[in-house]
C-alpha cells in the first residue's frame, strides 16, 4: 500500500518506553508523525488491536486466555508466531472474532505506484508529506478514540 511505504521513510529513532502497566513495547519516532508502535507481524497487530478495543492489558488477556503474559508479549513483539488456532483463541478471549475471506487480487497499489512515478519529483515529495500527515492524524484520532 502507498501509506505503508511512505510511512517507513528514513528518520526513525527506536527505543523502549513503558506503554502499559505490565510491559514495554518498542516505539518508533518518525519525524513529525509522533510516536507510533508498528506491529512486527500480522498476528501481533491483530492481538494488539483486539486488546486495545477492549482496554485489556497483556495480563488481562493472558488470564482470560489461560496463557502467560510472557506468551502474549512474545506474540505481540514478533518473538513468537502463534498458530492459527491459537490466534483465533486469543482473539476470542479478547472479545474479537477473526474472519478470513479470499478476494481477487486488487492491482490498485501497483497502478497507483506507476502513476506516481510519472509525476515530477516535487509533486511526489508533496504526496509523501501529505500521506505522512494523514497517517499521523488517523493514528492520533484512533488513540483519542475519535
DSSP file (Angstrom, degrees, kcal/mol; ACC not computed):
  #  RESIDUE AA STRUCTURE BP1 BP2  ACC     N-H-->O    O-->H-N    N-H-->O    O-->H-N    TCO  KAPPA ALPHA  PHI   PSI    X-CA   Y-CA   Z-CA
    1    1 A X     >        0   0    0      0, 0.0     4,-1.5     0, 0.0     5,-0.2   0.000 360.0 360.0 360.0 151.4    0.0    0.0    0.0
    2    2 A X  H  >  +     0   0    0      1,-0.2     4,-2.4     2,-0.2     3,-0.3   0.935 360.0  52.3 -60.6 -48.6    1.1    3.5   -0.6
    3    3 A X  H  > S+     0   0    0      1,-0.2     4,-2.0     2,-0.2    -1,-0.2   0.898 106.9  51.9 -58.7 -43.3    0.7    4.6    3.0
    4    4 A X  H  4 S+     0   0    0      1,-0.2     4,-0.4     2,-0.2    -1,-0.2   0.867 112.7  45.5 -66.2 -33.9    2.8    1.8    4.4
    5    5 A X  H >< S+     0   0    0     -4,-1.5     3,-0.8    -3,-0.3    -1,-0.2   0.901 114.4  47.7 -72.3 -40.2    5.7    2.6    2.1
    6    6 A X  H >< S+     0   0    0     -4,-2.4     3,-0.8     1,-0.2    -2,-0.2   0.769 107.0  57.7 -72.8 -24.5    5.5    6.3    2.7
    7    7 A X  T 3< S+     0   0    0     -4,-2.0    -1,-0.2     1,-0.2    -2,-0.2   0.609  98.7  60.6 -80.4 -11.7    5.4    5.8    6.5
    8    8 A X  T <  S+     0   0    0     -3,-0.8    -1,-0.2    -4,-0.4    -2,-0.1  -0.012  73.6 132.4-108.6  30.7    8.6    3.9    6.6
    9    9 A X    <   -     0   0    0     -3,-0.8     3,-0.1     1,-0.2    -3,-0.0  -0.194  65.8 -74.5 -72.4 174.2   10.9    6.6    5.2
   10   10 A X  S    S+     0   0    0      1,-0.2    -1,-0.2    20,-0.0     0, 0.0  -0.050  98.5  72.3 -67.0 170.2   14.2    7.4    6.9
   11   11 A X        +     0   0    0      1,-0.3    20,-0.9    -3,-0.1     2,-0.3   0.617  59.7 146.3 100.8  16.1   14.5    9.4   10.2
   12   12 A X  E     -A   30   0A   0     18,-0.2     2,-0.5    -3,-0.1    -1,-0.3  -0.672  28.7-166.2 -89.4 140.2   13.2    6.8   12.6
   13   13 A X  E     -A   29   0A   0     16,-1.8    16,-2.1    -2,-0.3     2,-0.4  -0.994  10.9-159.2-122.1 124.7   14.6    6.6   16.1
   14   14 A X  E     +A   28   0A   0     -2,-0.5     2,-0.3    14,-0.2    14,-0.2  -0.844  24.1 140.0-109.2 141.1   13.8    3.5   18.1
   15   15 A X  E     -A   27   0A   0     12,-1.4    12,-2.3    -2,-0.4     2,-0.4  -0.955  46.0-100.0-159.9 173.7   13.8    2.9   21.9
   16   16 A X  E     +A   26   0A   0     -2,-0.3     2,-0.3    10,-0.2    10,-0.2  -0.837  39.9 162.8-104.4 139.9   11.8    1.2   24.6
   17   17 A X  E     -A   25   0A   0      8,-1.3     8,-1.3    -2,-0.4     2,-0.2  -0.986  45.0 -92.5-149.2 151.8    9.4    3.0   26.8
   18   18 A X  E     +A   24   0A   0     -2,-0.3     6,-0.2     6,-0.2     3,-0.1  -0.472  40.8 167.9 -68.8 130.2    6.6    1.9   29.1
   19   19 A X        +     0   0    0      4,-1.0     2,-0.3    -2,-0.2    -1,-0.2   0.476  64.9  14.6-117.8  -9.6    3.2    1.9   27.3
   20   20 A X  S    S-     0   0    0      3,-1.0     3,-0.4     5,-0.0    -1,-0.2  -0.909  86.0 -92.5-152.1-179.7    1.1    0.0   29.8
   21   21 A X  S    S+     0   0    0     -2,-0.3     3,-0.1     1,-0.2    36,-0.0   0.592 116.7  35.6 -76.8  -9.2    1.1   -1.3   33.3
   22   22 A X  S    S+     0   0    0      1,-0.2     2,-0.3    47,-0.0    -1,-0.2   0.363 115.0  16.4-131.2   9.0    2.6   -4.7   32.5
   23   23 A X        -     0   0    0     -3,-0.4    -4,-1.0     2,-0.0    -3,-1.0  -0.992  59.0-118.4-167.8 167.7    5.1   -4.5   29.7
   24   24 A X  E     -A   18   0A   0     -2,-0.3     2,-0.3    -6,-0.2    -6,-0.2  -0.901  26.0-166.7-112.2 145.9    7.3   -2.4   27.5
   25   25 A X  E     -A   17   0A   0     -8,-1.3    -8,-1.3    -2,-0.4     2,-0.3  -0.960  29.9-102.1-130.2 152.0    7.0   -2.1   23.7
   26   26 A X  E     -A   16   0A   0     -2,-0.3     2,-0.4   -10,-0.2   -10,-0.2  -0.536  38.4-161.2 -70.0 133.8    9.3   -0.7   21.1
   27   27 A X  E     -A   15   0A   0    -12,-2.3   -12,-1.4    -2,-0.3     2,-0.5  -0.946   4.4-149.8-119.0 140.1    8.2    2.8   20.0
   28   28 A X  E     -AB  14  36A   0      8,-2.4     8,-1.6    -2,-0.4     2,-0.6  -0.932   0.4-156.5-112.1 130.4    9.2    4.4   16.8
   29   29 A X  E     -AB  13  35A   0    -16,-2.1   -16,-1.8    -2,-0.5     2,-0.5  -0.930  12.6-175.3-102.1 124.4    9.6    8.1   16.4
   30   30 A X  E >   -A   12   0A   0      4,-1.3     3,-2.3    -2,-0.6   -18,-0.2  -0.765  46.0 -84.7-125.8  85.6    9.2    9.1   12.8
   31   31 A X  G >  S-     0   0    0    -20,-0.9     3,-0.9    -2,-0.5    -1,-0.2  -0.264 103.7 -13.1  57.4-133.1    9.8   12.8   12.3
   32   32 A X  G 3  S+     0   0    0      1,-0.2    -1,-0.3    -3,-0.1     3,-0.1   0.417 116.5  89.3 -81.9   1.7    6.8   14.9   12.9
   33   33 A X  G <  S-     0   0    0     -3,-2.3    -1,-0.2     1,-0.2    -2,-0.2   0.691  84.4-144.9 -73.8 -15.8    4.5   11.9   12.9
   34   34 A X    <   -     0   0    0     -3,-0.9    -4,-1.3    -4,-0.1     2,-0.3  -0.442  43.7 -22.2  83.5-162.5    4.9   11.5   16.6
   35   35 A X  E     +B   29   0A   0     -6,-0.2     2,-0.3    -2,-0.1    -6,-0.2  -0.651  62.6 161.9 -87.7 138.1    5.0    8.1   18.4
   36   36 A X  E     -B   28   0A   0     -8,-1.6    -8,-2.4    -2,-0.3     2,-0.6  -0.975  31.0-139.1-148.0 159.0    3.5    5.0   16.9
   37   37 A X        -     0   0    0     -2,-0.3   -10,-0.1   -10,-0.2     2,-0.1  -0.815  20.1-154.9-123.0  87.6    4.1    1.4   17.6
   38   38 A X        -     0   0    0     -2,-0.6     2,-0.4     1,-0.1   -12,-0.1  -0.384  18.1-123.2 -69.4 138.8    4.2   -0.7   14.4
   39   39 A X        -     0   0    0      1,-0.1    38,-0.1    -2,-0.1    -1,-0.1  -0.648  10.9-148.0 -79.2 132.7    3.3   -4.3   14.7
   40   40 A X  S    S+     0   0    0     36,-0.5     2,-0.3    -2,-0.4    -1,-0.1   0.758  78.7  20.7 -74.5 -23.2    6.0   -6.7   13.5
   41   41 A X  S  > S-     0   0    0     35,-0.2     4,-2.2    34,-0.1     5,-0.2  -0.911  80.2-110.7-138.4 165.0    3.6   -9.4   12.3
   42   42 A X  H  > S+     0   0    0     -2,-0.3     4,-2.5     2,-0.2     5,-0.2   0.924 119.8  50.9 -61.0 -44.9    0.0   -9.7   11.3
   43   43 A X  H  > S+     0   0    0      1,-0.2     4,-2.6     2,-0.2     5,-0.2   0.909 108.7  51.8 -60.4 -42.6   -0.7  -11.7   14.4
   44   44 A X  H  > S+     0   0    0      1,-0.2     4,-2.5     2,-0.2    -1,-0.2   0.928 111.0  47.7 -60.0 -45.7    0.9   -9.1   16.6
   45   45 A X  H  X S+     0   0    0     -4,-2.2     4,-2.5     1,-0.2    -1,-0.2   0.896 111.8  49.4 -63.2 -41.3   -1.2   -6.3   15.1
   46   46 A X  H  X S+     0   0    0     -4,-2.5     4,-2.5     2,-0.2    -1,-0.2   0.911 112.0  48.3 -65.5 -41.9   -4.4   -8.3   15.4
   47   47 A X  H  X S+     0   0    0     -4,-2.6     4,-2.5     2,-0.2     5,-0.2   0.933 113.2  47.0 -64.5 -45.4   -3.7   -9.1   19.1
   48   48 A X  H  X S+     0   0    0     -4,-2.5     4,-3.1    -5,-0.2     5,-0.2   0.921 112.9  49.5 -62.0 -43.3   -2.8   -5.5   19.9
   49   49 A X  H  X S+     0   0    0     -4,-2.5     4,-2.3    -5,-0.2    -2,-0.2   0.926 111.3  48.6 -62.2 -45.0   -5.9   -4.2   18.1
   50   50 A X  H  X S+     0   0    0     -4,-2.5     4,-0.9     2,-0.2    -1,-0.2   0.910 114.6  45.8 -62.2 -42.4   -8.2   -6.7   19.9
   51   51 A X  H ><>S+     0   0    0     -4,-2.5     5,-2.4     1,-0.2     3,-0.7   0.929 111.9  50.9 -65.6 -45.1   -6.7   -5.8   23.3
   52   52 A X  H ><5S+     0   0    0     -4,-3.1     3,-0.9     1,-0.2    -2,-0.2   0.874 104.5  57.7 -61.9 -37.3   -6.9   -2.1   22.6
   53   53 A X  H 3<5S+     0   0    0     -4,-2.3    -1,-0.2     1,-0.2    -2,-0.2   0.808 117.2  33.9 -62.9 -28.6  -10.5   -2.3   21.6
   54   54 A X  T <<5S-     0   0    0     -4,-0.9    -1,-0.2    -3,-0.7    -2,-0.2   0.286 108.2-120.4-109.6   8.7  -11.4   -3.8   25.0
   55   55 A X  T < 5 +     0   0    0     -3,-0.9     2,-0.3    -4,-0.5    -3,-0.2   0.845  58.4 157.7  53.6  37.5   -8.8   -1.8   27.0
   56   56 A X      < -     0   0    0     -5,-2.4    -1,-0.2    -6,-0.2     2,-0.2  -0.690  35.5-139.4 -90.9 144.0   -7.2   -5.1   28.1
   57   57 A X     >  -     0   0    0     -2,-0.3     4,-2.3     1,-0.1     5,-0.2  -0.453  33.3-103.0 -85.3 171.2   -3.6   -5.3   29.3
   58   58 A X  H  > S+     0   0    0      1,-0.2     4,-2.6     2,-0.2     5,-0.2   0.895 125.9  53.0 -60.9 -38.2   -1.4   -8.2   28.3
   59   59 A X  H  > S+     0   0    0      2,-0.2     4,-2.6     1,-0.2     5,-0.2   0.915 107.0  51.4 -63.8 -43.1   -2.0   -9.6   31.8
   60   60 A X  H  > S+     0   0    0      1,-0.2     4,-2.3     2,-0.2    -2,-0.2   0.939 113.0  44.9 -57.7 -47.9   -5.8   -9.4   31.4
   61   61 A X  H  X S+     0   0    0     -4,-2.3     4,-2.6     1,-0.2     5,-0.2   0.907 111.5  53.0 -64.7 -42.0   -5.7  -11.2   28.0
   62   62 A X  H  X>S+     0   0    0     -4,-2.6     5,-2.2     1,-0.2     4,-1.5   0.927 111.1  46.0 -59.8 -45.5   -3.3  -13.8   29.4
   63   63 A X  H  <5S+     0   0    0     -4,-2.6    -1,-0.2     1,-0.2    -2,-0.2   0.913 114.4  48.1 -63.4 -42.8   -5.7  -14.6   32.3
   64   64 A X  H  <5S+     0   0    0     -4,-2.3    -1,-0.2    -5,-0.2    -2,-0.2   0.864 118.5  39.9 -65.7 -36.8   -8.7  -14.7   30.1
   65   65 A X  H  <5S-     0   0    0     -4,-2.6    -1,-0.2    -5,-0.2    -2,-0.2   0.591 109.1-119.5 -90.8 -11.9   -7.0  -17.0   27.6
   66   66 A X  T  <5S+     0   0    0     -4,-1.5     2,-0.3     1,-0.3    -3,-0.2   0.845  75.2 110.3  76.3  33.6   -5.2  -19.2   30.1
   67   67 A X  S   <S-     0   0    0     -5,-2.2    -1,-0.3    -6,-0.2     2,-0.2  -0.777  72.8 -86.9-128.0 175.4   -1.7  -18.4   28.9
   68   68 A X     >  -     0   0    0     -2,-0.3     4,-1.6     1,-0.1     3,-0.3  -0.490  26.8-124.5 -82.9 155.2    1.2  -16.5   30.4
   69   69 A X  H  > S+     0   0    0      1,-0.2     4,-2.6     2,-0.2     5,-0.2   0.845 113.6  61.1 -62.6 -33.2    1.6  -12.7   30.0
   70   70 A X  H  > S+     0   0    0      1,-0.2     4,-2.5     2,-0.2    -1,-0.2   0.864 101.4  52.1 -63.5 -35.4    5.1  -13.6   28.6
   71   71 A X  H  > S+     0   0    0     -3,-0.3     4,-2.4     2,-0.2    -1,-0.2   0.931 109.5  48.5 -64.9 -44.9    3.4  -15.5   25.8
   72   72 A X  H  X S+     0   0    0     -4,-1.6     4,-2.6     1,-0.2    -2,-0.2   0.933 112.4  49.5 -59.9 -45.4    1.2  -12.6   24.9
   73   73 A X  H  X S+     0   0    0     -4,-2.6     4,-1.9     1,-0.2     6,-0.3   0.914 109.6  51.0 -59.5 -44.2    4.2  -10.3   24.9
   74   74 A X  H  X>S+     0   0    0     -4,-2.5     6,-1.9     1,-0.2     5,-1.2   0.892 112.2  46.8 -62.7 -39.6    6.2  -12.7   22.7
   75   75 A X  H ><5S+     0   0    0     -4,-2.4     3,-0.5     1,-0.2    -2,-0.2   0.912 113.5  48.0 -67.2 -42.2    3.3  -12.9   20.2
   76   76 A X  H 3<5S+     0   0    0     -4,-2.6   -36,-0.5     1,-0.2   -35,-0.2   0.748 114.2  45.4 -74.1 -23.4    2.9   -9.1   20.2
   77   77 A X  H 3<5S-     0   0    0     -4,-1.9    -1,-0.2    -5,-0.2    -2,-0.2   0.502 112.3-116.2 -96.0  -4.7    6.6   -8.3   19.7
   78   78 A X  T <<5S+     0   0    0     -4,-0.6    -3,-0.2    -3,-0.5    -4,-0.1   0.534  82.2 121.3  84.0   5.8    7.0  -10.9   17.0
   79   79 A X  S   <S+     0   0    0     -5,-1.2     2,-0.3    -6,-0.3    -4,-0.2   0.828  84.6  23.4 -69.1 -29.4    9.4  -13.1   19.0
   80   80 A X  S    S-     0   0    0     -6,-1.9     2,-0.5    -9,-0.1    -2,-0.3  -0.965  74.5-143.4-132.3 151.5    7.0  -15.9   18.6
   81   81 A X        -     0   0    0     -2,-0.3    -6,-0.1    -3,-0.1     2,-0.1  -0.967  20.6-135.5-116.0 120.5    4.3  -16.5   16.0
   82   82 A X        -     0   0    0     -2,-0.5   -39,-0.1    -7,-0.1     2,-0.0  -0.385  22.4-111.5 -71.8 151.5    1.0  -18.1   17.2
   83   83 A X     >  -     0   0    0      1,-0.1     4,-2.7    -2,-0.1     5,-0.2  -0.343  35.7-103.8 -68.9 164.6   -0.6  -20.9   15.2
   84   84 A X  H  > S+     0   0    0      1,-0.2     4,-2.6     2,-0.2     5,-0.2   0.928 122.5  49.5 -59.8 -46.4   -3.9  -20.0   13.5
   85   85 A X  H  > S+     0   0    0      1,-0.2     4,-2.1     2,-0.2    -1,-0.2   0.895 112.6  48.6 -60.7 -37.4   -6.0  -21.9   16.1
   86   86 A X  H  > S+     0   0    0      2,-0.2     4,-2.7     1,-0.2    -2,-0.2   0.923 110.8  50.0 -66.8 -43.1   -4.0  -20.2   19.0
   87   87 A X  H  X S+     0   0    0     -4,-2.7     4,-2.7     1,-0.2     5,-0.2   0.922 110.5  49.9 -60.4 -44.6   -4.5  -16.8   17.4
   88   88 A X  H  X S+     0   0    0     -4,-2.6     4,-2.2     1,-0.2    -1,-0.2   0.914 112.1  48.5 -60.1 -43.0   -8.3  -17.4   17.0
   89   89 A X  H  X S+     0   0    0     -4,-2.1     4,-2.0     2,-0.2    -2,-0.2   0.904 112.3  48.0 -65.4 -42.4   -8.5  -18.5   20.7
   90   90 A X  H  X S+     0   0    0     -4,-2.7     4,-1.1     2,-0.2    -2,-0.2   0.909 111.7  49.5 -66.0 -41.9   -6.5  -15.4   21.9
   91   91 A X  H  <>S+     0   0    0     -4,-2.7     5,-3.0     1,-0.2     3,-0.4   0.898 110.0  51.5 -63.7 -39.4   -8.7  -13.1   19.8
   92   92 A X  H ><5S+     0   0    0     -4,-2.2     3,-1.7     1,-0.2    -1,-0.2   0.889 105.0  55.9 -63.6 -38.5  -11.8  -14.7   21.2
   93   93 A X  H 3<5S+     0   0    0     -4,-2.0    -1,-0.2     1,-0.3    -2,-0.2   0.788 107.6  50.2 -63.9 -25.8  -10.5  -14.2   24.7
   94   94 A X  T 3<5S-     0   0    0     -4,-1.1    -1,-0.3    -3,-0.4    -2,-0.2   0.373 125.9-103.9 -91.4   3.5  -10.2  -10.5   23.9
   95   95 A X  T < 5S+     0   0    0     -3,-1.7     2,-0.3     1,-0.3    -3,-0.2   0.684  83.3 116.3  85.8  18.6  -13.8  -10.5   22.6
   96   96 A X      < -     0   0    0     -5,-3.0     2,-0.4    -6,-0.1    -1,-0.3  -0.857  50.8-148.6-120.7 156.3  -13.0  -10.4   18.9
   97   97 A X        -     0   0    0     -2,-0.3     2,-0.5    -3,-0.1    -9,-0.1  -0.986  13.8-139.6-123.4 130.9  -13.6  -12.8   16.0
   98   98 A X        -     0   0    0     -2,-0.4     2,-0.4   -10,-0.1    -6,-0.0  -0.768  18.5-171.3 -91.3 132.2  -11.3  -13.2   13.1
   99   99 A X        -     0   0    0     -2,-0.5     2,-0.4     2,-0.0    -2,-0.0  -0.987   0.6-168.4-123.4 132.9  -12.9  -13.6    9.7
  100  100 A X        +     0   0    0     -2,-0.4     2,-0.3     2,-0.0    -2,-0.0  -0.962   9.5 170.7-122.5 136.2  -10.9  -14.5    6.6
  101  101 A X        -     0   0    0     -2,-0.4     2,-0.4     2,-0.0    -2,-0.0  -0.993  29.5-123.1-142.6 152.2  -12.1  -14.4    3.0
  102  102 A X        +     0   0    0     -2,-0.3     2,-0.3     0, 0.0    -2,-0.0  -0.780  30.8 179.0 -94.7 136.4  -10.4  -14.7   -0.4
  103  103 A X        -     0   0    0     -2,-0.4     3,-0.1     3,-0.0    -2,-0.0  -0.937  37.1 -91.7-131.7 153.7  -10.8  -11.9   -2.8
  104  104 A X        -     0   0    0     -2,-0.3     2,-0.1     1,-0.1    -1,-0.0  -0.322  59.7 -86.7 -59.9 151.0   -9.5  -11.4   -6.4
  105  105 A X        -     0   0    0      1,-0.1     2,-0.6     2,-0.1    -1,-0.1  -0.382  38.8-146.5 -62.6 133.7   -6.1   -9.6   -6.5
  106  106 A X        -     0   0    0     -3,-0.1     3,-0.5    -2,-0.1     4,-0.2  -0.921  10.6-168.6-104.6 115.7   -6.5   -5.8   -6.5
  107  107 A X     >  +     0   0    0     -2,-0.6     4,-2.4     1,-0.2     5,-0.2   0.163  53.9 114.9 -91.2  20.3   -3.8   -4.2   -8.5
  108  108 A X  H  > S+     0   0    0      1,-0.2     4,-2.9     2,-0.2     5,-0.2   0.902  73.8  51.6 -55.8 -44.8   -4.7   -0.7   -7.2
  109  109 A X  H  > S+     0   0    0     -3,-0.5     4,-2.6     1,-0.2    -1,-0.2   0.909 111.1  46.7 -63.0 -42.3   -1.4   -0.3   -5.4
  110  110 A X  H  > S+     0   0    0      2,-0.2     4,-2.3     1,-0.2    -1,-0.2   0.903 113.8  48.6 -66.0 -40.7    0.7   -1.2   -8.5
  111  111 A X  H  X S+     0   0    0     -4,-2.4     4,-2.1     2,-0.2    -2,-0.2   0.918 113.3  47.0 -64.6 -43.8   -1.4    1.2  -10.7
  112  112 A X  H  X S+     0   0    0     -4,-2.9     4,-2.6    -5,-0.2    -2,-0.2   0.914 111.5  50.8 -64.8 -43.5   -1.1    4.0   -8.2
  113  113 A X  H  X S+     0   0    0     -4,-2.6     4,-1.9     1,-0.2    -2,-0.2   0.907 110.0  50.4 -61.0 -42.1    2.7    3.5   -7.8
  114  114 A X  H  X S+     0   0    0     -4,-2.3     4,-0.6     1,-0.2    -1,-0.2   0.894 111.3  48.9 -63.7 -39.6    3.1    3.5  -11.6
  115  115 A X  H >< S+     0   0    0     -4,-2.1     3,-1.4     1,-0.2     4,-0.5   0.930 108.6  52.5 -64.6 -44.9    1.1    6.8  -11.8
  116  116 A X  H >< S+     0   0    0     -4,-2.6     3,-1.5     1,-0.3    -1,-0.2   0.861 101.4  61.2 -61.1 -35.7    3.1    8.4   -9.0
  117  117 A X  H 3< S+     0   0    0     -4,-1.9    -1,-0.3     1,-0.3    -2,-0.2   0.750  99.1  57.6 -62.5 -22.7    6.3    7.6  -10.9
  118  118 A X  T << S+     0   0    0     -3,-1.4    -1,-0.3    -4,-0.6    -2,-0.2   0.609  90.5  93.5 -82.9 -11.3    5.1    9.7  -13.8
  119  119 A X  S <  S-     0   0    0     -3,-1.5     5,-0.0    -4,-0.5    -3,-0.0  -0.434  89.2 -95.3 -81.0 154.6    4.8   12.8  -11.5
  120  120 A X    >>  -     0   0    0      1,-0.1     4,-2.2    -2,-0.1     3,-0.6  -0.343  38.3-111.2 -62.5 150.5    7.5   15.4  -11.1
  121  121 A X  H 3> S+     0   0    0      1,-0.2     4,-2.4     2,-0.2     5,-0.2   0.836 117.1  56.9 -54.2 -36.1    9.8   14.8   -8.1
  122  122 A X  H 3> S+     0   0    0      1,-0.2     4,-1.9     2,-0.2    -1,-0.2   0.900 108.4  46.2 -65.2 -39.0    8.4   17.9   -6.3
  123  123 A X  H <> S+     0   0    0     -3,-0.6     4,-2.3     2,-0.2    -2,-0.2   0.878 110.1  54.0 -70.4 -37.0    4.8   16.6   -6.6
  124  124 A X  H  X S+     0   0    0     -4,-2.2     4,-2.2     1,-0.2    -2,-0.2   0.924 108.5  49.8 -60.0 -43.4    6.0   13.1   -5.4
  125  125 A X  H  X S+     0   0    0     -4,-2.4     4,-2.3     1,-0.2    -2,-0.2   0.893 108.9  52.2 -63.0 -39.9    7.6   14.8   -2.3
  126  126 A X  H  X S+     0   0    0     -4,-1.9     4,-2.8     1,-0.2    -1,-0.2   0.919 109.3  49.6 -61.2 -43.2    4.3   16.7   -1.7
  127  127 A X  H  X S+     0   0    0     -4,-2.3     4,-2.4     2,-0.2    -2,-0.2   0.881 108.5  53.1 -64.3 -38.3    2.3   13.4   -1.8
  128  128 A X  H  X S+     0   0    0     -4,-2.2     4,-2.4     2,-0.2    -1,-0.2   0.946 112.2  44.7 -60.4 -47.6    4.8   11.8    0.6
  129  129 A X  H  X S+     0   0    0     -4,-2.3     4,-2.4     2,-0.2    -2,-0.2   0.913 112.4  51.0 -65.6 -42.9    4.3   14.6    3.1
  130  130 A X  H  X S+     0   0    0     -4,-2.8     4,-2.4     1,-0.2    -1,-0.2   0.906 111.5  49.0 -60.0 -40.9    0.5   14.7    2.7
  131  131 A X  H  X S+     0   0    0     -4,-2.4     4,-2.8     2,-0.2     5,-0.2   0.910 109.4  51.5 -65.4 -42.5    0.4   10.9    3.3
  132  132 A X  H  X S+     0   0    0     -4,-2.4     4,-2.3     1,-0.2    -2,-0.2   0.921 112.5  46.0 -60.4 -44.3    2.6   11.2    6.4
  133  133 A X  H  X S+     0   0    0     -4,-2.4     4,-2.5     2,-0.2    -2,-0.2   0.916 113.0  49.7 -65.2 -43.8    0.3   13.9    7.9
  134  134 A X  H  X S+     0   0    0     -4,-2.4     4,-2.5     2,-0.2    -2,-0.2   0.925 112.7  46.3 -61.7 -45.8   -2.8   11.9    7.0
  135  135 A X  H  X S+     0   0    0     -4,-2.8     4,-2.5     2,-0.2     5,-0.2   0.914 113.0  49.7 -64.7 -42.6   -1.5    8.7    8.6
  136  136 A X  H  X S+     0   0    0     -4,-2.3     4,-2.4    -5,-0.2    -1,-0.2   0.910 111.7  48.8 -62.4 -41.8   -0.3   10.6   11.7
  137  137 A X  H  X S+     0   0    0     -4,-2.5     4,-2.5     2,-0.2    -2,-0.2   0.912 111.0  49.7 -64.5 -43.0   -3.7   12.3   12.0
  138  138 A X  H  X S+     0   0    0     -4,-2.5     4,-2.2     2,-0.2    -2,-0.2   0.906 112.1  48.2 -63.1 -41.7   -5.5    9.0   11.7
  139  139 A X  H  X S+     0   0    0     -4,-2.5     4,-2.5     2,-0.2    -2,-0.2   0.923 111.9  49.1 -64.4 -44.3   -3.3    7.3   14.3
  140  140 A X  H  X S+     0   0    0     -4,-2.4     4,-2.3     1,-0.2    -2,-0.2   0.903 110.5  50.5 -62.5 -41.5   -3.8   10.2   16.7
  141  141 A X  H  X>S+     0   0    0     -4,-2.5     5,-3.2     2,-0.2     4,-0.7   0.885 110.2  50.5 -64.3 -38.6   -7.6   10.1   16.2
  142  142 A X  H ><5S+     0   0    0     -4,-2.2     3,-0.7     3,-0.2    -2,-0.2   0.922 110.5  49.2 -63.7 -43.0   -7.6    6.3   16.9
  143  143 A X  H 3<5S+     0   0    0     -4,-2.5    -2,-0.2     1,-0.3    -1,-0.2   0.900 113.6  46.2 -62.8 -40.4   -5.6    6.9   20.1
  144  144 A X  H 3<5S-     0   0    0     -4,-2.3    -1,-0.3    -5,-0.2    -2,-0.2   0.564 115.3-117.9 -78.9  -8.4   -8.0    9.6   21.2
  145  145 A X  T <<5       0   0    0     -4,-0.7    -3,-0.2    -3,-0.7    -2,-0.1   0.766 360.0 360.0  79.1  25.2  -11.0    7.4   20.3
  146  146 A X      <       0   0    0     -5,-3.2    -4,-0.2    -6,-0.2    -5,-0.1   0.432 360.0 360.0 -96.5 360.0  -12.3    9.7   17.6
